[in-house]
Amino acid sequence: MTKQGFTTQNVHADQHFGVEHGGIHKPIHTSVQYGYERVEDLIGVFQGSIKGGFNYARQGTPTTAALEAKITQMEQALGSISFATGMAAITAMFLTLLKAGDHLISSQFVFGNTNSLIGTLRDLGIEVTMVDATRTDAVAAAIQPNSRMVFVETIANPATQVPDLGGIGALCKSRGLVYVVDNTITSPWIFLPKTVGASLVINSLTKTIAGHGAALGGAITDTGLFDWSTYPNIFANYRQGDPKGWGLQQVRKKGLRDMGGTLSSEQAHAISLGAETLALRAAQTSKTALELARFLESHSAVQRVFYPMLESHPQHLFAKQHFSAGSWLLAFEVGNEAACLKFINRLKLPVVATGLGDTRSLIIPVAPTIFWEMGAAARAAMGISDGLIRFSVGLEDTADLLADFEQALRS
Ligand SMILES: *Cc1c(COP(=O)(O)O)cnc(C)c1O
């Protein structure tokens, strides 16, 4: 059989475990305990000789495992671990793979809460250098003897900077660094981090993958490209079996089991349902976003528009070559803060709310809300002006959103 398309594989991925009682959607398993007829089987699950067994739901259930299989299949990867939120996934990844005295290189264009978490890593004795990741030479210049990991986001929120994903991948490979790519804004339908050499992929399932704004979740995916036998921070306990699996093994035990940021089966089910329409939603919202971006760019009342599929975007060539679409994330400036607030209040369709990747369009002034806590200097370093507006494109008809923008800019 020829290779099936993205959505064909996606909607069937959770049935590879077998169908229970003929139910064609994976059931919501709420049991905390999992029992076995033979005590040897329980021992086998504990010791790992029986693969894929369950014992206590903090470490996963058949419902979360089915979602993990779906994400692994979409990322064309080795394996995934789900968490209660995207931040729980990122926290577990950093705290289980880095130690005091290690050095982390991070893009300076990262999600606000990730930026705040990186401050906590510093307090714990992990050295961090924040760099302009649109330039691989800036990443290379930051490498130290104790560097372990490079962290970037595919399309930064809100100002849409795209790192030199391929150049950084080649650099990490040659220097033996773990390369972590947060794929939240793009999702595996728009971009596969594995194709640029990512070791680990982060997805906040809350955003593009669930897509309905009705569930929180996160995931860490191992692409299988990193040789964990070379990584000094893998505990002796987890240096067992194929070294390709050592990183995830450690994150599942130390990060999920011990830290306990477990995704519930109810939320995993809601995310799975959303994930099945990923390709359809990502195509539609990207199409609308590009039309809005072009309209805004041509309007005299708009100063700047940030969208990777615009020719004016600094990383447009890379985005065009590597991304199947531009995503639902759009940012623009319509003057100072007062003008920006007035414009937002004149719009009728978008909901004034934080959050990203909902069925409904969401709009927010960036500086006085989500990037308020970090202060003016940090905002300036991230390219965030006082009048910047972030727009998360929903599933409304393109023409209706265009008409709404048109009337709001006219008055
Ligand atoms: C939202 C977001 C996160 C955190 O995800 P939650 O599910 O809200 O915890 C991480 N990275 C990026 C790029 C995000 O947009």
The ligand as a Gaussian input file, in Angstrom:
#p B3LYP/6-31G(d) Opt

LIG

0 1
 C        0.821000      27.845000      25.279000
 C        2.214000      27.488000      25.010000
 C        2.918000      26.671000      25.889000
 C        2.320000      26.178000      27.183000
 O        1.224000      25.360000      26.977000
 P        0.031000      25.186000      28.053000
 O       -0.702000      23.991000      27.542000
 O       -0.775000      26.437000      28.053000
 O        0.684000      24.947000      29.378000
 C        4.211000      26.334000      25.561000
 N        4.802000      26.783000      24.435000
 C        4.145000      27.572000      23.563000
 C        4.840000      28.013000      22.323000
 C        2.832000      27.960000      23.809000
 O        2.193000      28.741000      22.948000

